[in-house]
Amino acid sequence: MEKIIDKQGYAAQELILKELAFHLRELLRTSDILGRLHDDKFVIILPQTTLENAQVVAGRILKLLPMKKVLVEGQKISLKLKLGMAMLDFENDFSIGNLVYKAYKAFTSIK
C-alpha cells in the first residue's frame, strides 16, 4: 500500500480500501462481520464457523479477490492481501482483543 500512496496519494489508497471492503463483503455471509482496524488492516469475524470452514472462506477470498480490479488514475490495480487466522478458545480468550491479537500475529508471520 505504501507504493500506491507514494505514486497516487492517500485518496487512491482510500478508494482501493473501499473497493477491497466492498468485494470482501460480496464473498462473506450476511452474518459475518468485516471491520477495518487501522490503515490497510481489516478483521473478519466468522461466527459459528469451524477452522476448516474458515480456511475454505480464506481460500475463496485469496483466489477470487485478485481477479477484481480497481481503476485508479487510468490504471487497473489488482486487489491483493495476506490473511492471518485465529480461532476463539473459550477457555483462554477473554476478549475480542485477544483474538484479534492472535490473528495479527499469524498475519505478521506470513512472508
Beta strands, then each sheet from edge to edge (+ up, - down):
strand 1: 33-38
strand 2: 41-45
strand 3: 69-72
strand 4: 75-78
sheet 1: 1+ 2-
sheet 2: 3+ 4-
end
